[in-house]
Amino acid sequence: MKTIFRNPGISLCIRTTCCQIFNTCKSLSSLSDGSSSELYKKSAIFEGKINSIEGVRKEVDDVCCILESGPWGSSIENALSSLNEKPQPGLIIGVLRKLKDVNLAINYFRWTEKKTDQAHCPEAYNSLLILVARNKKFDCLEQVLEEMSMVGFGPSSNACIELVVSCVKSQMLREAFDIIQMMRKFKFRPAFSAYTTLIGALSAVFESDLMLTLFHQMQELGYEVSVHLFTTLIRVFAKEGRVDAALNLLDEMRSNCFEADVVLYNVCIDCFGKVGKVDMAWKFFHEMKAQGLVPDDVTFTSMIGVLCKSNRLQEAIELFEVMEQDRKVPCAYAYNTMIMGYGSAGKFDEAYGLLERQKAKGSIPSVISYNCILTCLGKKGKVQEALRIFEDMKKDAVPNLPTYNILIDMLCKDGNLEDALRIQGTMKEAGLYPNVITVNIMIDRLCKAQKLDEAVSIFEGMDHKVCCPNEVTFCSLIDGLGKHGRVNDAYRLYEKMLDSNKIPNAVVYTSLIRNFFKCGRKEDGHKIYKEMLRRGCAPDLMLLNTYMDCVFKAGEIEKGRALFEEIKAQGFIPDVQSYSILIHCLVKAGFAHETYQLFHAMKEQGCILDTRAYNTVIDGFCKSGKVNKAYQLLEEMKSKGHQPTVVTYGSVIDGLSKIDRLDEAYMLLEEAKSQGIELNLVIYSSLVDGFGKVGRIDEAYLILEELMQKGLTPNTYTWNCLLDALVKAEEVDEALVCFKSMKDMNCPPNHITYSILINGLCKIRKFNKAFVLWQEMEKQWLKPNTITYTTMISGLAKAGNVAEAHGLFERFKANGGIPDSACYNAIIEGLSNANRATDAYKLFEETRRKGLNIHTKTCVVLLDALHKAECLEQAAIVGAVLKETAKSQHASRYW
């Protein structure tokens, strides 16, 4: 678009004389009173004006034809000049009003400005603004408004309203807000209706902060705000749960001497009640009566609904009875609300009684009344009773589409697909056809019941002429298929969604990303995220949290950290879930020491921790050694009304056990039992490990007995903890008895189990028995680790079975194992003692090349063997190494 700044040489004077069409009706009305000559003169004047109007109209049409004949250029300008060298304001305004292309209008606007060498009149500017609004081409708006500000006039009320309304109609509410702020920037006074229209539109999408800004601007400009406007703002703030802000507005309204009306009180009762502020709703109800206002049907029904939803049924009943006193015609809406209240509480007999009472008062219950009962029966899982009520209701009311949808929903939830399809058939017989809501219910419930083929069949059987799948249909089926591993089918459906011109939202992309990662296809998950951004779909906080969680679980730690920063870059504030995911995954990845810093950041940001967040942070503190901090957080959690779970107690008990504070750990175990928490094997295993490590074997046995009495079965880890404790206490025979018990209980030993026992047997020089376990381990196809190999090699070498030890050593290396320093020292000593000095020396050189530490004892044994074998050159080298080792040890002791 060409720039719309005028050339600096053009005068900013305002043409004060514009072409106007005068009202001639008054003149004509007096024709009969004057002389015939006067009548002739007036007729001639009128005829002249008509001809003038026709002339302007023709000229406007001619200008528009020229403008629309091709792209703007010198040929267009020459044609316009030949038509009219100095266009008059009336012509300019007429052309601007007739044109539909804003770019053409701006070019013509500038050309005429140059030709007349004067600034345009206000009406011309306003005509241009209206065209800008209708074309929604707001990129030039600021420059136009700036020019108007320089010449000293602002947009008309109509132009201002047109700009805002065009944005509102296109749901461009943020743009509408920015337009009003732009006007305020240039000190213009936006129209009253522009403010109220935009505030009303923003209230529908709960943009309370923008609404409040506009409201305060209205007050600054001196506009008189009404009770209705206060009511609109209070409703939105209350519905968002921002109670303090709503009450502040209420106080402000009263301070401005406005009296609250019934509508405002009804809004307050309904909105405050729905966000759980029931006592406050009651206060408004009583205050209303104290102010002399009479509660209407809406007031009573809203208050009854609030009480029912907060499980204060008795108060709702009492209020309903007050409402019904001396009332001849029952309020159907109040009856429906009360029936829903009884149904939600499971009091179906009372609900049925209320239906009969309504009939007795001469009011036939509507389909809504029955739908309320059916909804409640569905929530309570009373499917058969719902089907009975469905048959009974036909005496009073004709079932409608929601009735059938409620029944189909509860039958699908119950897994009764055949009956759901039968109800669908009945629905068609009644002349009602399943709408997209019906289909969505069936697909969603079938996916949750893992009946995916049936869900796909319903989707593919949809008659697109009658009922087209919407975004929810695609989303439910994509998620259902993905969750059960059919990610390729889910992706094909996503492509079909795109082909149907349906725009996938963040929920669809969240499902695809999560399910691709879940199936181990992380690259596809990353591609989905990039595709989402390429298609212009903005991620929401839930998607970013899910993606971050998936990335961390896939082992991409740095990418996960980057995604946490991206949450902020996208303009979101990380919530408690964001921090919980980050802390949990970093703790699992071995970065528990970062917990305190992240916890502090979470608190500073004002995050309110939920149970999951407390558990995550407590676990992080325990794993980073800050057990006291974890203990404090446990107490804080309880004081804030969050009940610690088995995970909470498990983390703290494990943390205390690891730092030998076992008595405190056991007390916490007793506390958890007193709270009725079902303790799991992880907690008991932590205590078995803790008591075992400090040699309190008897207590470890008692814990093991207790867990078995609770019906829990020790797993491999639990037995390994006990076996390790027994071996360290040199109770190897007892350990072997436990090992037998472990196998008798069908608990499979792992390589750690065998390593513990082999190590214990070698310590007490029962090498042959250790070798038997080694062979048993190999038969189980268990792969020994480096410690097991080192233990076995050392044991065989000490027992004089050097050939077996050396063979095992070579096999270890051949299998890809990397022997450590202890392993090399053990085999070197074994070979040296077996008078295989040459082989021992080769391994000595290999050890040195790898930069591993050679023990002083190993050097002495090897040196002795080399002397015996008369390998003097090699002995000299070993002696030199021994001297260097001795010097370094002396230096380290000195320092």
C-alpha positions, 0 to 999 in steps of 0.5 A: 500500500502506498504511504498515506502521509501527505506531501509537506507542501500541501496546506493543512487548512480545512475547507469550510464550505462543503457541498450540502443538500438542503431540506426543501420540504419546508419551502415546498409547503409554503408554495400555495401561500405565495404569488404565482411568480414566487411559486415559479421562482421556487420551483426553478430553484428546486429544479436546479438543485435536483439537476445539481444532485444528478450532476454530482451523482453522474460525476461520482459514477464517472470517477469510480469507473476511471478508478476501477478501470485499472491499476493506479498510475499516470493514465488514471491520474490524467483521466481524472484531471481531464474529468475535473481539475479541482474536485469539490468536497461533495464529489470526493465524499461521494466517491469515497462512499461508493468505492469498495477498495480501500487502496483505491480510495487512499490513492484517490484521497491523496490525488485530490489533496494534491489537486486542491492543495488543501486539507480534506474536510472532516466528512471526507476523513470520516468516509475514509475511516468507514471504508477502512473499517469495512475492509478491515485494513487497519494498517493505515489507521494510525497515520489517518488518525494522526493527520486528523489530530494535526488538523484539529478534528477527530473521528465522528461517532458513526466512524468510531462505532463503525471501526469497533463494530466491524472488529467485533463482528469478526471477533477481532476484539483485541484489534478493537481494543487497540483502535480505541487506545489509538484514538485515546493516544491522539486525544480523541473521544471515542463514542459512548456506543463504541465503548459499550459495544466492545465491553459487551463483546469482551464480556462474552469471552471473559476478558475482564482486565480489558473491560475494566480498562475501557470502563475506567476510560469512560469514567475519565472521559466523563461518560455516565456509566449505568448500573447495567454496565457495572452489572456486566463487569461484576458478572465477568469478574465473579464468573472468573472467580476474581471475587475481590475485584467484583466486590470492589466494583460493587463498592464503587457503584454504591459510592457513585450513588447507584442503587443495585437493582434486582438484576444486579442482585440476581447476577451476584447470587448466581455468579458468586454461588457458582464459584463456591462463595455460597455464604456470600450469595446468601448475604446478597439474597438477604441484603436484597430483601433488606433494601426493599426489593422483592426477589423474583423467580430468577432470584429464588431459582438461582439461590436454590441452584447454588445451594443444591450444587454446594450440597446444602440440600436442606436449605434449598428445600426450605427456600423452595417451600418459601417460594411456593407459599401462596403461589398458584402457578408453579415456577417450572424453572424452580421445579426443574432446579429442585428436581436436579438437586434431589437427583444429584443427591441421589434422592430420586423418590423425592424428585419423582414426588416433586414431579407429581406435586407439579402435576397436581398444581396443574403444571405438566412437567416439561421435557426439561424436568425429565431430562434433569432426572435422566441426567442424574440417574446417568451420573449415578449409573442407574441405567435401568431406572433411567430407561423406565423413566424414559418410557414413563415420561412419554405420558407427559412430554415428548422426548427431544434430542437432548433426551436421547443423547443423555440415554445414549451417553449413559448406555455407552458409558455402561458399555451397552452399545447394542441398547445405545444403537437401539435407542438411536433407532427409536430416535429416528422412528420419532422423526429425530436424527442424530446430530453431531453431539449424539455422534460425539457422545458415542465416539467418545464413550466407545473410545474410552471403553476401548471399542475403537473399531466400533467408534471408527465404524460410527465415524465412517457411517456418518451421512455428511449431508445430514450430520458432518463431523466437527472438530470435537468428533475428530479430536475424540477419535484421534485421541482414542486411537492414539491412546491405544497405540494406533498412532498411524490411524490417528495421524491419517484421521488428522490428515482427513481432518485437514482435507475436510477444512477443519482446523485442528486445535491445540487439543488435537496436537497435544494428543498427537504429540503425547501419543507419538512420544508414548509409542517411542516415536519421538521424532514424529512427536517433534515433527507434529509440534513443528507442523502445528507452528507452521500451520499457525496454531498457537500452542496453549499452556497444557500443550507446552506442559505435555510436550515438555513432559514427553521430551524429558521422559524421552531423555532429552534433558536440555530440550526439556529445559529449553521448552520450559523457557519457551513457555515464558517466551510464548507469553505464558506464566509457568503454572504449578504443573509446569514446575512439577514436571520440570522438578520431577524430570530433573530429579529423575535425571539426577539433577535433584540439587536444582529443586530448591532453586525451582521451588523458590522460583515457584513460590516467588511467582505465587504458584499455589501448590497442589498435592502433586506439586508438594510430592514432587518438591518433597521428593526432590528435596529428599533426593538432594539430601535436604531431608529437613526441608522436605520434612518442613514441607510435609508439615506445611502441606498438612497445614494447608489442608492437603492430605499427604499420600503414600507417595509423600510418605514414601519420599520422606521415609526413603530420605530419612532411611538413607541418612540413618534417621531410621527411628524418625522414618519408622515413626512416620510409617506409623503416622501413615498407618494411623491416617489409613494410608495403604502402604506399598512395597516401596516404603517397606523396602526403603526401611528394610534397606535402611535398617540393614545398612546400619546392621539392625538386621532384626528390625529389617526382618520385622519390617519384612514380616510386617509387609508380608502380613499386609499381603505384600510380596517382597520383590527382588529389590527388597530381598537384595536389601536384606541379603546385602545387609546379611553379607555385610554383617558376615551372616553369609549362611543366613543370606543363603537361607534367605536366597532359598526363601526368595526362590521358593516365593518365585521371586527371580534373582537378578545379577545384583542378587548373585553379585551380593552372594558371590561377594559374601562367599568370596569374603569368607573364602568359600570360592568353590560355592561362589563359582557354583553360584556364578555358573547358576547365574550364567544358566539364568542368562544373567549378565554379571557386572564389573563388580561381580567379575572382579569379585569372582576373578579375585576369589578364584585367584586367591583360591589358586584357580588361576587358570579359571580366573584368567579365562574369566578375565579374558572372557569378560573383555571379549564380551565388551566388559571394561575391567576396572583397577581392582579387577586388574590388580586381582588377576595380576596378583593371582598370576604372580602367585601362580608363578606366571610372572610373564603373563602377569607383567603383560597385564601390568603394562596393559594396566599402566597404558589404560592409566589405571591405579596399580596397588603397592601390594600388587607391585610387590607380589609381581616384583617377587615373581619376576625376580624368581623368574629371573626377568630382571629387566621387567623387575627393574621397571616394576621396582621403579613404579613401586618407588614412584608409588611410594613417593606419591603416597608419602607426599599425599600423607605429608600434605 
